[in-house]
Amino acid sequence: MEKIFKIMIVEDSKLYQKYLTDLMIKNHYEYICAFNGLEAIGLLRENKPDLILLDVHLPGCSGYDVCKHVRNTPDTYHIPIIFITSNNDQNDIVTGFQLGGNDYVTKPFNETILESRITNQLDHVYNRKLLNSYIQELESINTKLKEEKEHSEYLASRDHLTGLYNRRFIQSTLKELLLDHQLDQTSISLALFDIDDFKLVNDQYGHPCGDYTLNEVVTLIQSKIRDYDYLSRWGGEEFLLVLPHTTKESALPIMERILNTVDAHTFTYDKYSFKLTLTCGLSDFKPNEKYISILNRIDEALYEGKHTGKNRIIIK
């Protein structure tokens, strides 16, 4: 980090102000000057110096008033202040420290002491900036790591093609929902969908058309389910729908809307247009039932639907 510092000089004496500005030039500091307290406060609104050399006795608005303003303003409260006072005014020094001053120098200036005290305060400023820079860098790294972790977790829970929950995630979710179901005895229904004769789509129109079809079916299903339902890609052209707080009887109208929507839809890809249907196996959890049991039951229901005409819902 490059050491470039800006110092504000608040001094009503032209002679002392000239002395201080020459010192700034000699030490390669940037500087801004004010002849009174009100002018200094006005300059602080647009300039944030690294250090303020502040005369105690100023016309109109004293150095103490300026110090109070600096310490009571969020953007400037951290700026170190070196008070400038006359050689014999010990009360000025005490009051300055009480109001938040960091150091003091006396007139007439001893240049070696003045430079040393300026350097001391600027070293603190530099170290604070360096620390803040490290903190910001760490925060940036932590934010990036958090985003990468969240993205990794998202990818780990999603099907790469459809963006739906994947099989591993929905199995884990099912186990958690089943625990809730056993505690509060709320109903949970499961529906397993399969696209009828999907292999013909891939064989006749190609796999890109098959990918389009899967995503289009997902969109149609999502348009008919509720915000708190879980839709996942179970595998291939199969989709598992979890419906919390729903019996299989109350889930049936939802399944019917889904099947009717897909049946009525015309799929269009490139120069091809075609129709599709879904078959569905539907059931709900029974008391103290393991999740694998209901999965087997809806799979059996789906199998039965496939072998009794397709485009239908079988409830078990």
N, C-alpha and C positions, 0 to 999 in steps of 0.2 A: 504494500500500500504506500503510495507516494505521500510524502509529508508536505502538503501545501496548506498553510493556515491563513485564516482571515481574522484580523484583529480590529475591534472597534475602539476608537479613541474618543473618549468623552471628556473634553477639557476646554474651559472657556478662555484660557490664556493662549493667545496666538503664539507667544514665545515658547511655552511648554508644548503646545500642539506641534509646532514646527520641529522641536527637538525630538518628539516621539515619532513623528512621521519619518524623519531622517533615520531614526533607529530602525524603523520597520523596513525601509529601503535597504539599509545596510545588511539586515538579516534575511532579506528576501521574503518578507511576509507581505501578503496582501492586507490592505487596511481601508477602513472607512472612518470618517471623522464627523463628530457632532460638537457644537459649541455650547449646547445646553441640554437639559434633561428631556424636554418635550421633543426636541429634534432627534435625540437618541431613541426614544420610544417609537417615534414615527419610522426611523430607519430600521428598527428591529422587525417591523411587520414584513418587510421584504428581504431583509438581509439577516442571515443566521450566522453570526461570527463564531469563531472557535474560542475567543477570549475577549473580555471587555476590560479595558483600562478606564476606570471610572473615577473622576474627580468627585470628592465628597461635596464640596461647596460650589454649586452651580446656580446661575440666576433662574428664578421662577420655580423650577422643579429640581430638587436636590438630588445628589447621587444616591441618597438613601431611598428616595421615591422611585428612582430608576431601578434600583436593586429589588425593591418590593415587587415592581411590575415584572421584572425578569423571573423572579422566583414564583410568582403567582400565575405565570402564563405557561401552559403545557408545552408549547413549542420551544421555549427558551429557558425553562427552569434549570436545565442541566448545564448551562453555559457558565464557566468559571469567571469570577469577577475579582480583579485586583484593584482595590481602592487606592486612590491617590490622595494623600493628605499632607498637611504641613508637618514639619519636623517635630513640633512640640504637642500636637493634639492627640494625646493618648486616648481620650474619650472617643474621638472619631474612629480610632482603630477598634476599640471594644464594641462600639455600636455597629460598625461595619460587619464584624464577625457575627454579632447577634442576628443581623438581618440576612445573613447567608453569604457574606463575602468569603472568598477563599484565601486571599492574601492581601498585603498592602505594600506600598512603597511611599517614601516620603520625599517631599521637595526640600531643597534642590536634590535632583536625582544623583545617586551613585550609579553610573552606567553599568558597572560590573554586577552590582546587586540587582539592578532592574532587569538586566538581560537574564541573570540566573533565575529570578522569580518567574519571568515570562516563560523561559524554557521549561521550568519545573511544571507549570500549569499545562503547557502544551504537550508535555510528555504524557500527562494524565489523559489529556484529550485524545492523543494518538492511541494510547493503550485502550481507551474506552471504544474508540472507533474500530480498532482491530478486533476487540472482543465482540462487538456487535456484528462485525463482518463474519467472524467465525460462527456466531450464533445463527445469523441469517443463512449461512452456508449449510449448517447442520439442519436447520429447519427445512431448507430446500431439499436436502438429501432425504430427510425423514418424510417430507410430503411426497417426494418421488417414490420412495420405498413403499409408502402406504398406498399410493395409487397403483403401483405395480402389484402389490399384494392383493388389493381389491380386484384388479383386472385378472390376476391369476386365479383368484377364487371364483370370479365370474366365469372364466373360461372353463374351470374345472367342473362347474355345475351345469354347463350348457352344452347342447348339441351343436356341433360346428356348422351344420347346414341350415337348420331351421331357427336356431337361437332359443329353442325351448329348453326347459330343464331336461337334463339327461337322466338316464336310468339310475345311475349311482346316486344322484342327488334326490330323486323322487323316492327311492327306497329308504334313504335316511329320513326324509321328511315324513314318510308314511309311518315309520317307527315312532317318531315324536308325536304325530297326530293320534296314533293308536293309544299311546300313554295318556294323552288328554282325554280321549274317548272313554278310557277305562275309569278315569277319575270323575268326570262330570256326566258320563253316560249320554253324551251328545252323539247324534248319528253321523256316520261318514259313509258315503257311497263311492264306489269305484266303477269306472266305465273303461273298457278296452275297445278301441276302434281299430279296424283294419280296412285299408282301401281295397275294394274288390277288384280283382284282375289287374292289379297294378303292374305286374310283370309285362303285360301286353303293351303298356305305355312305353316302357323302356325298350322293348323289342321292336315296336313299330315306329316310334318317334325319336328314340335315342335317349341316353342318360341325362343330357342337359334338360330335355323336356320332362324327364322324371323328377329332377331336382325342382324345376319350376312347379310341377304338380304338387309335390309335397308341401312346398311353401304356400301354395294357393289354398290347399286343404287346411293348413294350419290357420290361415287368415279367416277362412270361413268358420272354422270351429270357434276361434277366439271371439268372433262377432256374436256368438250365442251363449257364451258362458259368463259367469260373474267375476268381479274383480278378485274375489278371495278364493276362487277355484285354482287348482294347479293342473296345468296341461304340460305333459312331457312327451318326448319321443321315446317310445319304449324299445324300438328297434325296427329297422327296415321301414316298412310302411305302416307300422302299428303305433298308436298313440294312447297313452294312459291319462285319463282325466280323474282327478281326485276332487270330490265335492264335499267339503266339510259341512257339518250341521244339516245334512240332507239324507233322507231315507231313499231307498231305491224307488219307492212309489212317487215321491216328490221329484226325484231326478228324472223319471221317465219322460215328462213333457220336454225337459231340456234336451234329452237325447233325440227325441222325435224332431225337434226344431233343427238340430244339427244335421240329422240324416236328410230331412226334407230340403234344407238349404243346399247341401252338397248335390243332392239329386237334381235340383232345379238349375244348378249352375252349369254354364257352358265354359269349358276350359279351352283357352285359345293360346297356342304357342306357335310362333313363326307362321307357317301356312296351315297349321293343323288346328282343327276344332274337334272336341270330343266331350263325351259325358262320362261321369263316374258316380259310383255309389259307395257307401260305407256299410259295414256290418259291425254290430256292437254287442258286447257282452256286459251286463250290468248286474251289480249286487251291492249289498252293504254289509258292514261289519256286524257280526253277531257278538253277544256278550262273551268276553274273555277269549276272543278268537285271535290267533296269530295272523300277522299280515300275509304270510306265505299262503295261508289257507284260502283267503279271499282272492288272492292272485290266481291260484289254481282254479277257483270256481269261475271267475270271469273269463279265464282262458278257455275253460270247457264250454262256457256259454257262447263265446265267440266261435269256437270250433263247430258247435251245433248250428249256429246261424249260417256259417259258411256252407254247411252241407244240407241246409233246408231251404235254399233259394237266395241267400245273400240279401243285401239292402234291407236289413231288419235288425231289431233289438231283441235279444234273448235275455230274460231276467232269471237269475238263479237265487 
